[in-house]
Amino acid sequence: MAETTPAASPPLRQRPAEETAPAEDFATPPPKNSGTWRGLRPLLLRLHFYAGILIGPSLLVAAVTGLLYTATPQIESVVYRHELKVTPHGEPKPLTAQVDAAREAIPDGQLVSVTKGPGDDDTTRVTFDVRGLPEGYTQTAFVNPYDAKVRGTLRTFGEWLPVRSWFDSLHRTLHLGEFGRNYSEIAASWLWVEVLGGLALWLGAPRGRERLRKLFVPRRGPKGRGRTLSWHGAVGLWVSIGFLALSATGLTWSAHAGANIGKIQDSLGGATPSVSSALGHGTHGGSTGADSGDSSADAAAAKVDLDGAVRIARSEGLRGKLVISPPADTKSAYVIRENTRHWPEQQDSIAIDPATGKVTDKLVFDDFPVLAKLTRWGIDAHMGLLFGLANQIVLALIAIALIGMLLWGYRMWWLRRPTRAGRTRLGRPPARGAWRRVPGRVMAPLVVMTAVLAYCLPLFGLPLVCFLLGDLAVARARRRGRTRTDALAGPKEMAR
């Protein structure tokens, strides 16, 4: 039988040495009796790799849309200047007259609130609930306080005007409604995992001289995987606190994890309190309208209008932007709250009996539970409100850094790929079976902690299960492929 010569394999394309992955970047079997870190590191590396590849698109979209959102306050101030600002002249008209003008502009609406701006050049916002609008949206009339003329009406989401509400919805839901919230929750649920895992891998990597410099300063030199890894690790170290803060604050108002976090916060006594608008439950640190500066006791007994309620609120120490919610019925009080969300926060609120001018309830932000304060500060910082322009700039830099981190990660994966002439494959993942190298004393609590986190953060747990099932399916398919190849190779060897 003639001897057959196997076809020659296409030659491997040689890579520059700089593009070759360093040995310590990938999970290799550690020696026996190695330390906990040597066993845990390959598992972290594999998790970091798969999460980066598969969750990366969600993180990238969140970073890009978040970067766009940071500029919305300046955009709104330009686009809606006519509605927002006026030239002061004379004395302001009564708020009742301004509300009447707004009712004429939005005749089918139900009054929700009246917002009195902090400056003399601010318009008065009169907000109505109108049938047919999406959930959470209202219609707002912007009234010139000096002549009670409506300067325009806009559809609003909370206090956000159309531009900001559009970008806010893009960032939170991609304009896909409740279903779209899953993407941003997945990003928030996995960002902290990627950050902490990446920090452990970067800080635990072996280094020679100038260890601190290599930790904090990206490498210079020829382009390649080593330099990309250096930028990925060093920049990630610098911005890690910002990433973790965004992840934590993003989870607080997510759909699934946010509900669980709220329950935990409530159980720890950290729920955000609110002033009661119900009448007939007594007073709480309040005073009468006469005590608050009205000229006589008869004035205190008279029915309080919007302007009277504002005067009482000012006398009680409320400052800045005031949001007045009128009584819903005869058993309800005015609720007036501060809405200044930059530092220092002004979030005091009071309830006022419309018949007597008596303050029936009062809530001071300084008395909020610590967890409630942290939640308020965290959310406002996440939205770029807490420290004004400086807050926006920091958020923009964090978003740009996250985009860079993701692109560097994908580039390292690309440079890791095995390449033959005329044929390109995807980059190899770290070696399987890393969990077998983790000591039992570490693996057991790790599994329990992961299960608890998966329960509390469902969109962390569900993708993790998908990763594991997908990894098992790929491994099984590869084993079958190798078995089939070995079976076919047997007759060929016999034929030689």
N, C-alpha and C positions, 0 to 999 in steps of 0.2 A: 504494500500500500504506500502510495507516495506520501511523503511528509509535507504537511501544509505549514506555511509560514504565516503567523498571525499578522494582521494588518498593523502597520505602525501607528501609534497614537500621535495625534497632532502635537507639535512641540509646545511646551508651556511657555507663555510669555513671561519674561523675567521682570520682576518689579524692582524698583529702586529699594535699597535697604531701608530707607526711611519709611516706605509704605508697608513694610512687613510688620505684622502685629507683634509687639513684645510678648515674650512668653508669659509674663505675669498677668497679662490682660485677660487670660482665658483659663477656664477651670481645668486644671490638671490634677490627677489624683495625688493627694498629699501623702507623705510618708506615714507609716504606722506611728501611733502614739503622738501624732501632731496635735497642736493646740486647738482650742475651740475656734479661733479665727480662721485657721487653715481649713477647717471643715466647713465653716459657715460661709466663707467668702465665695466659693463656686456657686452656692445656692443663690446668694445675693446677686451675683453677676448674671446668672441666667434670668432671674426675675427682672432685674434692671434692663436687660436686653429686650426681653419680650414685651415688657410694659412700654419701653421706649418706642419699639416698632409699631405696636398695635394701638396704644393709647395716644401716641404722638400726634396723629391727625386731629384728635379732639383738642389736645393742648394747643396745637398750632392755631386752630380756628379761634379758640378762646383768647389766645394772646393777640392775634390780629384784630379781632373785634373789640377787645378791651383797649388796645392801643387807639383805635378810632374813637372809642367812647371818651377817652381822656380829654379830647378837644371840644366836647359838646358845650360846656358852659360858655366858652368864647364864641362859638358859632351861634348859639342862641341869643347872646347879647347883641349880635350884629343883625341876625335875621329878623328878630322880633323887637327891635328897638322901638318901633312905633307903638307896639302894644305895651311895652314894659315901662317906658320912661315918658315923663311930661316936663314941661317948663313950669315951675311953681309961680302962681300969681294969685294974690288975694288969700282969702281964708277957704279951707276945704268945706265942701258941702257935707251935710249930715250923711252918715252911712246909710240911713234909711232911704234917702233920695237916690244914692248911688245904686242901691239894690233895686229900687223901682225901675231905674233906667236899664239895669241889666235884665230884669224880667221882661221888659219890652223887646229886648234883643233876643232873648231865649224864652219865648212865652210858654213852651210846653215842658219846661224843666222844673224839677223840684229842688228848692234851695238846699245845698249841702253845707257850704261854708263861705265865709267872707274873710279874705286875707288882707290885712293892712300892712303894707311894706314899711321897713324901718326908715327909709329916706323920704325927704320932702318931694323928690322927683319920681317916686314910685307910683305906678297906678294901683288901684284897688282891684284885687281879683275876686270875682263873685262866681262861685262854682255851683253848677246844677247837675243833678242826675237826670239823664234824658234816656227815654226808652230807645232800644235799638242799638245802643253803643255796646262794644265788647265789654266783657267783665273787667272791672277795674278802671274803666275810662269814664271821664266826665266831660262836660262842656263848660268852658270858662269864659266869662265876659271880662274885659279889661277896661276899667272905668277911670276917666280922668277925675280925680277927687276935687278939682277946683271948679269944674263946670258940670259935673255929673253926666258927661257924654261918654258913650261907649266907643272906645278906639279900635275895637275888634273883638272877635270871638275865636277861640281855638279849642280843638279837642285835646284834652290833657290826660295824663296818666299819673295820678297822685298830684305832685307839684311839678312834674316834668312837662315841658312843652313838646310839640310834635317832633322836633329834631332829636331831642334827647331821648324821648320815649321810643323813637324808631331805632336808634342805636342801642338803647338799653334792651329792647326786645331782640335785636339781632344778637347781642352778646349772650343773653340768657337762653333764648329759645330758637334762634335762627329763623324767627317768624313762623315757627311750626307749632305754636301753641304748647299745650302741656307735654305733648310727646317730645317736642324739641328741648325741653328742660333736661331730658336725660343726658344729652351730649355734654352740657356744662357741668352737670353733677358728676358724670364720669371723669371729666377733667379735674374737678376739685377733689374727688375721692382718690385719685391716683397721683396727683402732683406731689403731695407730701411723701408718698411711698417712694417715688422716683428721687426726690430730693434727699431723703434720709439714706436710702440705699446708695445713691451716688456719693454722698459725703463719706459714708463708711468705706466704700471702695477706694475713693480718692485719698482719704487720710490714712488708710491701711496699706496702700501700695508701697512696696519697697523703694527706697531712694538712697542715694549716696550722699555726697557732700552737698552743701547748700540746700538742705531739706526744706527750710522755711521758704526760701526763694522759689523753689520748684512748686511748692504748694500754692503760693499766692500770685506768682508772676508767670504768665504764659511763655512757652518756649519760643525762641527765635531760631532761624535757620531754614533749611530747605523745606518746601512744602511736602506734606505727607501725613500719614496717620498719626505719627508720634506728636507732631506739632498740633494737629487737630485735637487729639486727646488732651494735650496740655491746655489749650484754650477752653475746651469743654469742662475740664475739671476746675481750673483756676477761676473762671468766671462763675461757675456754679457755686463755688465756695463763697465768693464775694456776695452773691445775690441770694444765697440760700434763705436768709431770714425773711426777705421779701416774698419769696416763693411760698414759704410755710405760712406766712400771714395771709396771703391771698387764698391759699387752700383752705385754711381754717375759717376765714370770714365768708368765703364762698359757700362752704357747707352749711353755715348757720341758717341760710334762707333757701336751701335747696329743697326739692319736693319730698324726697324720701328720707335722706339723712337728716335734713333740717327738722322734720317732725320728731325723730328720735332724740336729736340733740336738745330740742325744746323740752321734751319730757324729762331728760336728765337734768336740765337747768332748773326746771320747775321743782323737781324732787330735792334739789340742793338749795332751794329758797332763793333762786336767782331770777325768777320770772320778772319780766318788765311790768311794773305796776301801771295802773291808769286811774285817772280821776273819775269818780262816779257822777253821772248826770242825774241820777234818781233823786227826787225830792222826798222830804218827809223822814230822812234818816238822821237828822240832827246836823250840827255844824262841825267842822274840823278845822280848828285854828282860824276861823273866818271872822269877818266883821260885817256890820251893816253898811248900807250905802251912805247913811248919815255920817258914820265914823270914817268913811273913805273919802270925805270931802264934799258931800252934797250939802247944800245950803240950809236944809231943815229936815226935821223928822218926816214931814209930809212928803218931801221928795223921795225919802227912802221907801215910804209906803206905796208910792206911785209905781206903775208898771215901768220896768227898765227897758229902754230901747238899746239898739246896738252901740250907739255912742256912749250911753251910760254904762253899759257893760265894759267897754274899753277903758273908761275912766276908772272904774273900780279895779280892773285888772292892773292898770298902771300904778294905782295907789298901793296894790298888794305886791309891787316889786317886779311885775312882768315887764320885759324890755324887748327891744328888737322887733323882728317880724312876729305879728300876732295872727293866729288863725282862730276865728270865731265860728263855732258851730251853734246855730240857733236851736232853741228847744224843739224837740221832735213832737211833743204834745204838752198838755197842761200839767203832766206829772214829771216833766223834765226841766232841767236847768240849762242855761247857757254854759257851754264848755269853751274856755279860752286857753290856748296853749302857745307857748313860745315855740318858734321853729327856726332857731339859729343853730346851724349844724357845723359851724366852724369852731375852732378852739378859741376860748373855752365854750363848751356847749351850753346853750340856754334852752332847756326843755321843761321849765316849770309849767304847771297848768292849774287852773282853778275852775270850780263850778259855781254859778251865780243864780240864785232864785230870781226869775224874771218879775215876780210880783212884789218882792220886798227889797231886792238888791243885796240880800244877805249872801255871803260866801258860804256855801254848804259843804264844800270839800276843796282841799288844796293839796297839791303834790309838788314837792321840790326835787329837782334833779339830784341835788346833793344827798338826798335821802334814799336814792335808788340803791338796791343791792349791788354789790361789787360786780357780780356776773352780768347784771343788766347794763351797768355802765360800760363794761368791757365790750359787750355785744354792740351797744350803740356806737361807741368809738370805733370799733373794728369795721362795722358796716359803712360808716361815714368815711373812714380812711380808704376802704376798698373802692368807694365811689368817687374818690378824689375831692371830698368836701371838707374834711376835717382841718386841713392846713392850707386850703386855698390853692393858689398856683403852684406852690412848692410841692404839695401833695400830688397834683397832676403830673408834674415833671418826674417825680420819683416813680409813679405808676407807669409812665411812658417808658422810662429806662428799664424797669423790671420787665415790661412786656417785650421790649426789644431784646433784652438779655435772654428771655425764654425762647423767643424765635431763633436767636443764634444758637442756643443750646440744642434745640431740636435739629436744626440744620447740620450742626457739627456731628450730632449723633448719627444722623442718616448718612453723612459723608463717611464716617468711620465704618459703618456697615458696608457701604459701597466699596471702600478700599479693602475691606476684608475678603471680598469675593474671590474665589478661585477662578482664574481666567485661562482659557486655552485659545489658541489661534482660531478665530472664527466662531468661538462659542463663549458665552458669558453666563455665569450663574449668580444666584444671590449669595450674599455673604453668609458664612457659616455661623450658626449660633454657638454659644459656649456648650461644652460637653454635657450630655444628659447624665442622670443619676447622681446629681450633686447632693440631693437630700440624704443619700445613703452615707455620706461622709460627715454629716452633722452628728455630734455626740447626742445620745438619747436624753441626757440631762438638759440639753438645750432644745432639742427637737420637740419634746413633750410640751413645755410651756409655750413654745413658739406656735404649735398647732392650736392650743387653747386660745391664745391671744388672737391669732388669725381668725378663728371661728367667731369670737366675740366681735371683732372689728367687722367681719363680713355681715353679721346680724345687724349691727348698728349702722353700717354704711353699705346698703344693699348693692349699690352700683360700684363698690369695690369688690364685694364678694362674688357677684355674678360673673364679671369678666375674669376673675381669678379662676373660677370653676371652668369657664370656657377655655382659658389658657391650658389648664391641666388636661382636660379632655382632648383638646386639639393636639397637645404634645403627645399624649398616649396614642392617639390615632395615627399621627405621623410616624411614631416609632414602630407601631405595628405594621404599617404599610412598608416601611423600610426593611423590616425583618422578613416580610413576605417576599419583597423584591430580591433580597440577598439569597433567600432559600431557592427561589426560582432560578436565579443566576447560577448558583452552585449546582442545581440539578441539570441545567443545560450544559454546564462546563464539564460534567462527568463524561458524557458520550464523546465530546470533542477530544478530551485527553486520551480516551481509549482509541480514538481514530488516528492519533498521531504516531 
